[in-house]
Amino acid sequence: MLKLTLSALLVLLLLAGAGLALLAIRDSREAGRVTRQLLDRRDPAPPRFDPAMLDGLPEVARRYLSRAIAPGTPLSRVVELRMEGEFLLNGSPLAMRATQVLQAPEAFVWQAGFGRGLLRIGGSDGLAGAESWTRFGLYGLLPVARVGGTADHRRSAATRALMESVWAPAALLPLFGARWEETGPDSARVSLPGREPMDMSLAPDGTIQSLTALRWSDANPEHRYRLQPFGGRILESRTIDGFTIPTRVELGNHWGTPDFDGFFRATITSARW
């Protein structure tokens, strides 16, 4: 009887492991499929930036955009990124490496790995059309976060896509529907259709110093979805292929409050539009 019980348990464990492996393979293939779709949406001959495109904008908007986009730069809104840094999980930093394809401000797929040794987590975040997801597992298999497919999750992901448009600054031009408002001598608010507005503060030369937006999130003690500030500091920027983008950031929930949680600390190591 004991042998039969142990054999049955072993079979169950093998079946469970096989099921988790199949689930991980399916998740990876789905992330890859959406990534290829986003890359296929690149305009092979995008318009090129002309400073005249900024005519009529508030001074702060012109300052940012003329710093972010060099004259003659092809205005692609799809960018491939590589990044590394730290992700704070319950206050503990985990080493992070990730790739991302962003079609600003509509869609993205972020594929990341965290940790080392016995604690290694992998998976992806994504937004594309009506679908959004967060799927991560220990060793890529044992689920540690698996959510998505709801209006709440998609709304939260949409604000992320808007804020990450600073990595594809062409998306923030009036040419593509962006609306700008000056909120102070060194600050501005930008809105895009269907998104919560984003605020940014600038240095005198137009470099971004901080970002914030009200994000639909349940990252609060009550674990209830509500609008709350998300954002953080831009620590470094760099010019790559005509675009000047943030290359070292610290972002998190409750930016601008005593509860700020800068859980995402990343350095962009490459960007290709």
N, C-alpha and C positions, 0 to 999 in steps of 0.2 A: 504493500500500500504506500509506504514512504517513497519507494522508488518511482511508483506511478505518479505520486504527487509532485516529486521533484522534476520528473520528466515533463509533466504538464506545465509546471511553472516555467521551465526552460523554454518550452514551445511558446508559451504566452509572451515571455520576454523577447524571444526572437521575432515573433510576429509584431510586437509593439515597436521593436527597433526597426524592423523593415518598414512599418507604417510611417514612422517618423522620418526615415531616410527618404521615402517616396514623397512625403509632404515637403521636405526641404528641397528636393530636386524640382518639384513642381513650382515652389516659390521662386527658386533661382531662375527657372526658365521663364516664368511670368515677368520677373523683373527685367530679364534680358530682352524679352519680346517688346516690352514698353520702351526700354532704352533705345532699341533699334528704331522704333516708330518715331521717337523724338528726334533722333539723328536724321532720319529721312525727311523731317520737316524743315531742315535747313534750306534757306533760300540760296540757290547756287549763284545768284547775281543780285545781292541786296543793294539798296541805295547806299550812297556814300554820304558821310556827314558833311554838311555845309553849315557853318555858323549862322547863316541866315535862318536856319530852322528854329533858332532860339528867339527870333524877333517877337516882341510883345510879351515875353515872359518876365516875371519879377526878377530883380537883380540877383537874388540868392539862387534862384533856379538856373539862371544863365551862368553864374559863377561855378556851380557844381557841374553842369553839363559840359561847359567848355573846358573844364579840368578833366572830366571823365572821358571825353571823346575827342581825339585829335582830328583836325580837318582831313577829310578824305578817307576816314576809316570806314570800311564796309559795315553796315549797320545790322549785323547778325544778332538775333535774340536767343540763339541756341548756343550754349557753351558747355564744353566738357571740362570738368575740374578734377584735380587730385588734391587731397589734403591729408594732413596728419596733425595730431595734437592730443588732447585729453577730453574724455567724456566723464563727468562726475556722476556716478551711480550711488545714490544714497550717501552722498558726501565723499565717497572714495574715488580718487582719480583712476581711470583706466586708460592705458595707451590706446590711441585710435588711429586707424588709417582708413581712408574712404575714397571712393570715386563718386562723381555725380554728373548726370546730364540734366541740364536745366533748360527748359523752354520758357523763358520769362515773359509774363508772370503766370502762365497757365498750368505748367506741368513740370514735374521733376521725378527722377529716380535717384536715390542716394543709397549706395551699397557700402556697408561699413563692417569693419571688424574691430573688436575691443578686447583689451586684456592680453595676458600671456599665461603660459603654463596651464594650471588647472582651471583657471577662470578665463575662458576664451569664448566670446559671444560674437555671432555674425548674423547678418540679415540685411534687410532693406526697408526704407521708407519710400513711399511713392504717392504721386497724385497725377491722374491722367483722366480727363473727361469726368465722368460721373463716379469713377472709382478712386479710392485712396486706401492706403494700408500702412501698417507698422508691423513687421514680421521679423522677430529676432529670436535666436535660440542658442543655448549653450552648445558649443562646438557646432553651431549651425543646425542642431537637431532638436534637443530638448527645449520646447517653447518656453521663453521667459517673457515675451511680449508678443501678443498676437491680437491686434485690434484693427478696426477699419470697417468700411462698408456702410457707415452711418453718415447722416447729414452733419452731426456734430464733428466727427473726425475730419470730414472733407472740408468743412468751414475752417477748422484750425489749420489744416494743411495749406489751404488757399492763402492764408496770411503769411505763412512761411514762404511760399512761392513769390509773393509780392516783395517781401523784405530781401529775399535773395536776388531780386532783380538788380541790385547794386553790382552783382557779378556779370550782368549783361546790360550795361547802362543804356543801350539803344532802346530798351523797352520803356524807359522813363522819358522818352521824347514825346512831345505833342503829336508828332507824326503817327504814333501808335496809340494815341488816346489818353496819354497822361495829362492830368490837370494839376497845375502848381499854384500854391498860395504861399506868400511870404508871411511867416509868423513871428519874425524878429529880425534884427540886423544880421544875424548869422544862423538863422534857422528857417526851415521851409517844411511844408506839408505837400505830399504828392498823393494823388488819388488815381486809381485805375478802375475801369468798369467792373462792378461785382466784387470789389475788394474793400476791406477796411482801409482808411488812409494811413500813410506812413509818415512819420516825422523824422527829420534829420537835422543835426547841428553840424556846422561847417567851420573849418579854419579859414583865415583870410584868403588863402590861395584856392579855396573851393574843395579841399580834401575833406572827406567825411570824418567826423570825430565820434559821432554816436548815432544810433538808430533806435526808433521805438515805434510800436504800433499796438493797438488794442487787439489782442488775439483771443479767440474763442477757445477756452482751455478749461480742463478739470484739474490742473496742477495747483491745487489749493487744499487746505485742511479738510474741507467738506467733500472733496472729490466730485464737485458739481460743475458742469460747464457754465461758464460766464465769461464776459469780456474782461480781460485784465492785461496790464502792460507787459509786453515782451520786448526785449531789446538788449542793448549793451554797448560796449566800447569798440571802436575801430582803432587798433593799436599800431597798425602799419598799412600802407598802401603802396602799390607798385604799378608801373606802366608796362603793359604787355600787349604787343600788336595793336597799338593805338588806343587801347582802353586803360584807364587808370582805375583800378579796383582795390577794395580792401583785401589785404593778403594775410593779416593776422587779426583775429577777432575774439572777443569774449562775449557770449550772448546767453541769455537765460530768462526765466520767468520773473515777473514782478520788478522789472527794471525801473529804477527811480524811486523805489520804496525800501524800507529797512529789511524787507523779506527777499531782496534780490538773490537769485540763485544762478550764478554764472556757470551753468553745467556744461556749456559747449565752448571749448577753447581750441581754435583751429588755426592752422597756417596753410594757406593755399600754396602748393608746390608747383602746380602747372595749371594753365588755363588755355583752352583752344576754342575759338569761335568758328 
